[in-house]
């Protein structure tokens, strides 16, 4: 039995025969994601071809102690695409853990090597993540690499929901929106504290305007 993941929601469960019928009727596409009872993931196309699900990733909770590994946020996602050279990123399959720590963005998951599954992770320094772009539940990250001649490496993550995508970009303190893209979620919106320099400018302007008004009134 499998649940179908559509727009961040799960439907079902359905058996294999029902899902194959829905694919034939084009109710589902080959790229739609399925989740089995153990949390394993595969696409409709992989199910039709008889491929086994990718086992659910169980992150290691014991890694990293001390001030430099304080966890700011832990989210689930998947790597959609990597463009450009730079960081060696394993070909993760299925769900990955996306963890924002004090100084790094850590992505961990499973990948195949021969006939066996292995676990690995890659860490991006937060101050090397130059730009980000939000596209619904998708986040594009542009990361600086050691070789400036190679330019920026782009890593595209599917975060499953727009809320999770927004939370991820919100936790990247040194990252600017990709030129021409929308502002990153929750930055400078609703209830956020102003930077001290902005407060100084606001207070100075209010005092200046108030002083001018007092002077005008005294002249009359």
C-alpha positions in Angstrom: 0.0 0.0 0.0 1.2 3.5 -0.9 0.3 7.1 -0.1 0.5 9.6 -3.0 2.3 12.9 -2.3 0.6 15.8 -4.1 1.4 19.5 -3.4 2.7 18.6 0.1 -0.4 16.5 1.0 -0.7 12.7 1.2 -3.6 10.8 -0.4 -4.6 7.2 0.0 -3.4 4.6 0.8 -3.8 2.8 -2.6 -2.5 -0.6 -3.7 -0.2 -1.1 -6.6 -2.9 -2.1 -9.0 -5.0 1.0 -8.3 -1.9 3.3 -8.8 -1.0 1.6 -12.1 -4.7 2.2 -13.2 -4.5 5.9 -12.2 -1.3 6.2 -14.2 -2.9 4.6 -17.3 -5.9 7.0 -16.9 -3.3 9.9 -16.5 -4.7 10.8 -13.1 -1.1 10.4 -11.9 2.1 11.1 -13.8 5.3 9.0 -13.7 7.0 11.7 -11.7 4.5 11.7 -8.8 6.0 10.5 -5.5 4.7 7.6 -3.5 5.5 6.7 0.2 5.2 3.1 1.5 4.3 2.0 5.0 7.9 2.1 6.1 8.5 5.7 4.8 10.4 4.6 1.7 9.9 6.7 -1.4 9.7 6.1 -5.1 8.0 7.6 -8.1 4.9 6.2 -9.9 7.2 5.4 -12.9 9.6 3.4 -10.6 6.6 1.5 -9.2 5.4 0.6 -12.7 8.9 -0.6 -13.6 9.1 -2.8 -10.5 11.9 -0.8 -8.8 12.1 -1.0 -4.9 11.5 2.1 -2.8 14.4 4.2 -1.5 14.5 3.3 2.3 13.6 6.1 4.7 16.7 8.0 5.8 17.3 7.8 9.6 19.6 10.7 10.5 22.3 10.3 13.1 21.3 12.4 16.1 24.6 11.9 17.8 26.8 13.9 15.4 28.2 17.2 16.4 28.4 18.6 19.9 29.6 22.0 21.0 28.8 25.6 20.2 29.5 25.3 16.5 26.8 22.6 15.9 23.8 24.2 17.5 20.8 23.3 15.4 18.7 26.2 14.2 16.3 24.2 12.1 15.8 20.7 10.8 13.7 20.0 7.7 13.0 17.3 5.2 13.6 17.7 1.5 15.2 16.2 -1.6 17.9 17.3 -4.0 16.4 18.0 -7.4 19.5 19.3 -9.3 23.1 20.3 -8.9 24.7 22.6 -11.5 28.3 23.6 -11.6 31.5 22.3 -9.9 32.5 22.9 -6.3 31.3 20.8 -3.4 31.2 17.0 -3.9 27.6 16.1 -3.4 26.6 12.5 -3.3 23.7 11.4 -5.6 21.2 11.3 -2.8 18.0 9.4 -3.5 14.7 10.0 -1.8 14.4 12.2 1.2 17.3 14.1 2.8 17.7 15.9 6.1 18.3 19.6 5.7 19.8 21.0 8.9 20.7 24.6 9.5 23.4 24.8 12.2 25.3 27.8 13.7 27.8 28.1 10.8 26.8 25.5 8.2 23.9 24.1 6.2 24.1 20.3 6.5 22.4 18.0 4.0 22.4 14.3 4.7 20.8 11.3 3.1 21.2 7.9 1.4 22.7 6.9 -1.9 23.4 3.8 -3.8 26.9 2.4 -4.3 26.8 -0.8 -6.3 24.1 -3.0 -4.7 24.3 -1.4 -1.3 23.0 1.7 0.3 25.3 4.2 2.1 24.8 7.3 4.1 26.7 10.6 3.8 26.4 14.3 4.3 27.7 17.6 2.8 28.2 20.8 4.7 28.0 24.3 3.1 29.3 27.2 5.2 26.4 29.7 5.7 28.6 32.6 4.7 29.3 30.9 1.4 25.6 30.7 0.4 25.5 33.9 -1.6 22.0 33.8 -3.1 18.7 32.0 -2.8 15.5 31.9 -4.8 12.0 30.7 -3.6 9.7 29.0 -6.1 6.8 27.6 -4.1 8.2 24.6 -2.3 11.5 24.7 -4.3 14.6 26.5 -3.1 17.6 27.3 -5.4 20.9 28.0 -3.6 23.9 29.6 -5.2 27.1 28.6 -3.3 30.6 30.1 -3.5 33.3 27.6 -4.2 37.0 27.5 -3.4 37.9 28.2 -7.0 36.5 31.7 -7.9 37.0 30.9 -11.6 34.3 28.2 -11.4 31.7 30.7 -10.4 28.8 29.7 -8.1 27.5 26.2 -7.7 23.7 25.9 -7.8 21.9 23.4 -5.6 18.1 23.0 -6.0 16.1 21.5 -3.1 12.5 20.4 -3.0 11.3 21.1 0.5 7.8 19.6 0.0 5.8 22.6 1.2 6.2 26.4 0.6 6.2 26.9 4.4 9.3 24.7 4.8 11.0 26.4 1.9 10.4 29.8 3.5 11.7 28.6 6.8 14.9 27.4 5.2 15.7 30.7 3.5 14.7 32.6 6.6 17.5 30.8 8.5 20.3 31.8 6.1 21.7 35.0 7.6 24.2 35.9 4.9 22.1 35.0 1.8 20.6 37.6 -0.5 17.7 37.0 -3.0 18.9 36.0 -6.5 18.8 39.1 -8.7 15.3 39.6 -10.1 13.7 37.1 -7.8 11.1 37.7 -5.0 12.3 38.7 -1.5 13.1 35.8 0.8 10.3 34.8 3.2 9.8 36.6 6.4 12.6 39.1 5.9 11.6 42.6 6.8 7.9 41.6 7.1 5.3 41.6 9.8 6.7 42.1 13.3 10.4 41.7 12.5 12.8 43.9 14.5 14.5 46.7 12.8 18.2 46.9 12.6 19.7 49.4 15.2 20.9 51.6 12.4 17.4 51.8 10.9 16.0 52.7 14.3 18.6 55.5 14.6 17.5 56.9 11.2 13.8 56.7 12.0 14.2 58.4 15.4 16.5 61.1 13.8 13.9 61.8 11.1 11.1 62.1 13.7 13.1 64.5 15.8 14.0 66.7 12.8 10.4 66.9 11.6 9.2 67.7 15.2 11.8 70.4 15.5 10.7 72.1 12.3 7.1 72.0 13.3 7.9 73.6 16.7 9.9 76.4 15.0 7.0 77.1 12.5 4.5 77.3 15.3 6.6 79.6 17.4 7.0 82.0 14.4 3.2 82.4 14.3 
